[in-house]
């Protein structure tokens, strides 16, 4: 499994240093079983998955295999889509629930 981290994800990982261990543990769990842990998102976030780290604190990610299988790659328009294998998980964003859903995700 290949894991990619967006600049936004890395930036907020530094910001939320106090729960860095919890975030890393959840990233490892997502890498092992991304579909079982994540909840598929809808609407403007179609193609993405969310996974809670703690109550009201989420990780947003893409799993390339499922994104392509569902045809969501035509909506998400990921820049690296042609160069990533199906076994790639892209960690896009993290933060409090309200903060995540207020902004438009851009890969």
C-alpha positions as a Markdown table, in Angstrom:
| # | Residue | x | y | z |
|---|---|---|---|---|
| 1 | Unk | 0.0 | 0.0 | 0.0 |
| 2 | Unk | 1.4 | 3.4 | -1.0 |
| 3 | Unk | 0.5 | 6.3 | 1.2 |
| 4 | Unk | 0.5 | 9.9 | 0.0 |
| 5 | Unk | 0.0 | 13.0 | 2.2 |
| 6 | Unk | -1.1 | 16.4 | 0.8 |
| 7 | Unk | 0.6 | 19.6 | 1.9 |
| 8 | Unk | -2.6 | 20.6 | 3.7 |
| 9 | Unk | -2.6 | 17.3 | 5.7 |
| 10 | Unk | 1.0 | 17.7 | 6.7 |
| 11 | Unk | 0.4 | 21.4 | 7.7 |
| 12 | Unk | -2.5 | 20.5 | 10.0 |
| 13 | Unk | -0.6 | 17.5 | 11.4 |
| 14 | Unk | 2.0 | 20.0 | 12.7 |
| 15 | Unk | -0.8 | 22.2 | 14.0 |
| 16 | Unk | -2.5 | 19.4 | 16.0 |
| 17 | Unk | 0.7 | 18.1 | 17.5 |
| 18 | Unk | -1.0 | 17.2 | 20.8 |
| 19 | Unk | -2.9 | 14.3 | 19.1 |
| 20 | Unk | -0.2 | 13.4 | 16.6 |
| 21 | Unk | 0.0 | 9.8 | 18.0 |
| 22 | Unk | -3.7 | 9.3 | 17.7 |
| 23 | Unk | -3.6 | 10.6 | 14.1 |
| 24 | Unk | -0.7 | 8.3 | 13.2 |
| 25 | Unk | -2.4 | 5.3 | 14.7 |
| 26 | Unk | -5.6 | 6.1 | 12.7 |
| 27 | Unk | -3.5 | 6.5 | 9.5 |
| 28 | Unk | -2.0 | 3.1 | 10.1 |
| 29 | Unk | -5.4 | 1.5 | 10.7 |
| 30 | Unk | -6.8 | 3.2 | 7.5 |
| 31 | Unk | -3.8 | 1.8 | 5.5 |
| 32 | Unk | -4.7 | -1.7 | 6.7 |
| 33 | Unk | -8.4 | -1.5 | 6.1 |
| 34 | Unk | -9.4 | 1.7 | 4.5 |
| 35 | Unk | -13.0 | 0.8 | 3.5 |
| 36 | Unk | -14.0 | -0.7 | 6.8 |
| 37 | Unk | -12.9 | 2.4 | 8.8 |
| 38 | Unk | -14.0 | 5.1 | 6.4 |
| 39 | Unk | -17.4 | 6.6 | 5.7 |
| 40 | Unk | -18.0 | 7.4 | 2.0 |
| 41 | Unk | -18.9 | 11.1 | 1.6 |
| 42 | Unk | -21.6 | 12.6 | -0.6 |
| 43 | Unk | -22.3 | 15.7 | -2.5 |
| 44 | Unk | -19.3 | 18.0 | -3.0 |
| 45 | Unk | -17.2 | 15.5 | -1.2 |
| 46 | Unk | -18.2 | 12.5 | -3.4 |
| 47 | Unk | -15.2 | 10.1 | -3.9 |
| 48 | Unk | -13.7 | 11.0 | -0.5 |
| 49 | Unk | -13.8 | 9.1 | 2.8 |
| 50 | Unk | -13.8 | 10.4 | 6.3 |
| 51 | Unk | -12.6 | 8.7 | 9.4 |
| 52 | Unk | -12.8 | 10.0 | 13.0 |
| 53 | Unk | -9.7 | 10.3 | 15.0 |
| 54 | Unk | -11.6 | 11.6 | 18.0 |
| 55 | Unk | -15.1 | 12.8 | 18.4 |
| 56 | Unk | -15.5 | 15.7 | 16.0 |
| 57 | Unk | -12.0 | 15.4 | 14.5 |
| 58 | Unk | -11.7 | 13.8 | 11.1 |
| 59 | Unk | -9.2 | 12.5 | 8.5 |
| 60 | Unk | -10.3 | 12.9 | 4.9 |
| 61 | Unk | -8.7 | 10.6 | 2.3 |
| 62 | Unk | -9.1 | 8.9 | -1.1 |
| 63 | Unk | -8.5 | 5.3 | -1.9 |
| 64 | Unk | -7.6 | 5.2 | -5.6 |
| 65 | Unk | -8.9 | 1.7 | -6.3 |
| 66 | Unk | -12.4 | 2.5 | -5.0 |
| 67 | Unk | -12.4 | 6.0 | -6.5 |
| 68 | Unk | -11.7 | 4.5 | -10.0 |
| 69 | Unk | -14.0 | 1.6 | -9.6 |
| 70 | Unk | -17.0 | 3.9 | -8.7 |
| 71 | Unk | -16.1 | 6.3 | -11.4 |
| 72 | Unk | -15.5 | 9.1 | -8.9 |
| 73 | Unk | -12.1 | 9.8 | -10.5 |
| 74 | Unk | -14.0 | 11.8 | -13.2 |
| 75 | Unk | -15.4 | 14.0 | -10.4 |
| 76 | Unk | -12.4 | 14.3 | -8.1 |
| 77 | Unk | -10.0 | 15.1 | -10.9 |
| 78 | Unk | -6.9 | 14.2 | -8.9 |
| 79 | Unk | -3.6 | 15.5 | -10.4 |
| 80 | Unk | -1.7 | 12.3 | -9.7 |
| 81 | Unk | -4.5 | 9.9 | -10.8 |
| 82 | Unk | -2.6 | 8.7 | -13.9 |
| 83 | Unk | 0.6 | 8.1 | -11.9 |
| 84 | Unk | -0.8 | 6.4 | -8.8 |
| 85 | Unk | -1.5 | 2.7 | -8.5 |
| 86 | Unk | -4.8 | 1.3 | -7.4 |
| 87 | Unk | -3.2 | 0.5 | -4.0 |
| 88 | Unk | -2.7 | 4.2 | -3.2 |
| 89 | Unk | -4.3 | 6.0 | -0.3 |
| 90 | Unk | -4.1 | 9.8 | -0.4 |
| 91 | Unk | -4.6 | 11.6 | 2.9 |
| 92 | Unk | -6.1 | 15.0 | 1.9 |
| 93 | Unk | -7.1 | 16.9 | 5.1 |
| 94 | Unk | -7.7 | 16.6 | 8.8 |
| 95 | Unk | -9.2 | 18.8 | 11.5 |
| 96 | Unk | -12.4 | 19.5 | 13.4 |
| 97 | Unk | -15.6 | 18.4 | 11.7 |
| 98 | Unk | -16.9 | 22.0 | 11.1 |
| 99 | Unk | -13.5 | 23.1 | 9.7 |
| 100 | Unk | -13.3 | 20.3 | 7.2 |
| 101 | Unk | -16.8 | 20.7 | 5.7 |
| 102 | Unk | -16.7 | 24.5 | 5.5 |
| 103 | Unk | -14.0 | 24.4 | 2.8 |
| 104 | Unk | -13.9 | 22.9 | -0.6 |
| 105 | Unk | -11.3 | 20.1 | -0.9 |
| 106 | Unk | -8.6 | 20.7 | -3.6 |
| 107 | Unk | -6.1 | 18.0 | -4.2 |
